[in-house]
Amino acid sequence: MRRRLNLVLGLALVGVVVAGALLSLVWLPYDPNALDFAHQLQGPSLQHWLGTDQFGRDLLSRLLVGARGTVVVGIIAVGLALTVGGIVGAVAGYAGAVVDEILMRLVDVLYAFPAILMALLLAAVYQPGTLTAMTAIGLATVPIFARLTRSSVLSLKGLDYVEAGRALGAGPTRLLRRYILPGALGPLVVQASMSMAVAVLAEAALSFLGLGTPPDVPSWGNMLREAQGFLAMSPYPALVPGLAIVWTVLGWSLLGDGLRDFGDPHRRRA
Amino acid sequence: MLGFIARRFLTAVVSVLLASVVVFSSLLAVPGDPAEAILGLNASPQALTALRHQLGLDRPAAARYLSWLGGIAHGDFGESLNYQRPVGRLIGGRLAVSIPLTLASALLACLIALPLGVLAALRRETLVDPLITAASQLGAAVPSFWLGLMLILFFAVRLHWLPAGGFAGWSVDPVRSLEQLALPVLALGLGQAAIITRMTRAAMIEVLDQDYVRTARAKGLAPRRVVGVHALRNAMVTIVTIFGLSLTNVFIGSIIIEQVFALPGMGRLVLTAIGARDFPLLQGEILVYATTIVGLSFLVDVAYGLLDPRIRYT
């Protein structure tokens, strides 16, 4: 029961964020960049439900626009990691021997570069921005998916039904696509949800450092960076995006936990 | 055992070498001329030529890589363009902040997380476990830099108990320096504690479900002995891994925490290097970070092998 709760709660939390991001496309209470020097650093009120920042900009509007970035960056970064890691892991696991050794050694090198180091390297080469942040987070997440796919493929490729497929004349690509990878999908979906949580944290951190979303675009990390200078005057510009990050990260990780337990009845007990 | 260590060491060296190739070749990927990228479009041809020579751009890439690597082997990381000082010495100077920050945070995290994780595992049938699990799940969702901001808001802005940032320097004012590290350590350590509480709980549960623990219980050993001697010792393997992992996480996390608290550590240095397009400094710093990560995972593997003989032979 408690386990089902994870799934429901996770879906609800993530659902609110996605709904907020979608809502921001059609409706916003205020222009998120409109300056209003008569209402700077105000607390929540009827006009501004979540208060205003140091330029009098509406925090709710900025929060909603920020939700877009969080969702998009997360999906693209994790999608990149899933695709690259999945292919590398599947080939390594299926081919084995030297191919496996070389591919996994290369993937291991990525372990030495967590998202923030990768972002620093990319920022040195290209202009820091949303694209470099997404790529950095994605690349840093590749090893997890590569290892996971590889171990699933290793354990599945010897099973009878895969042997049967091979006996029917299926080539390596068809075997991987039709027989092996569907069996490996469950753990990958769970990991994707967990990695979304990490990606949201990483994106916020990179934006906070000025290595992510450009400063003129409202993002949760940018909002926090700007709020730091005004902590003594109003806590709301720091509280609002911070709580939104906690909300979203918690949502994705609960969803991951929920999905894992959903797919694996053995774990419902532990 | 020696063979095991040698094998792992070789793997680590290969990883570091590959990482150095990645770091070095990133400079090669800079679109256009790096010297122009650094000096801007209005630079004089003489200045460009001089910088190209300083960066070694007038030589083939492979030769530059080898001399860069050779220099590093002797502790020479080249010269920072921005500070006009050796990169190695710049980094060394920042370790006085980054190392204490990292070690204290990882230690704090383990001191909080290990007892809580073990407790949650032992009290699975009571309310204690879901409470600790829920708290750690929530804690793991809190970004360390936001926690840092909240700590500043509470302890520095509201209560005036601790400074909001800066670093006096160990030789100038050691007490003040300690005070200035307190909130950063708390911000980094608490978040990490949440993550490793969950890992400790899972590791402990796995051990507690083993046959030898059931046997120990069945033969009537006191619960304290069962946990202390049989379970904990076998959970040690995982716990060492967890400590190594949290050192790595906290070391990387310190980059952003140093920014929040204006601490003059390695993290601040690497961020100024980005802003100033100081490539030698950037490359040196990132290589040091990457090497530390590989080194820590090597040490964890060795400890693993020492604690669990089975691992040596696989």
Interface residues (C-beta under 8 A of the other chain):
Chain A: R2 R105 L106 D108 V109 Y111 A112 F113 P114 I116 L117 L120 L121 L122 A123 A124 V125 Y126 P128 A197 L201 A204 A205 F208 L209 G210 L211 L224 A227 Q228 L231 A232 P235 A238 G242 I245 V246 W247 V249 L250 S253 L254 D257 A270
Chain B: V14 S15 V16 L18 A19 V22 V23 S26 L27 A29 V30 P31 P130 Q137 L138 A140 A141 V142 P143 F145 W146 L149 M150 I152 L153 V157 I205 I252 I255 I256 Q259 V260 V270 L271 I274 R277 F279 L282 I286 Y289 A290 T291 I293 V294 S297
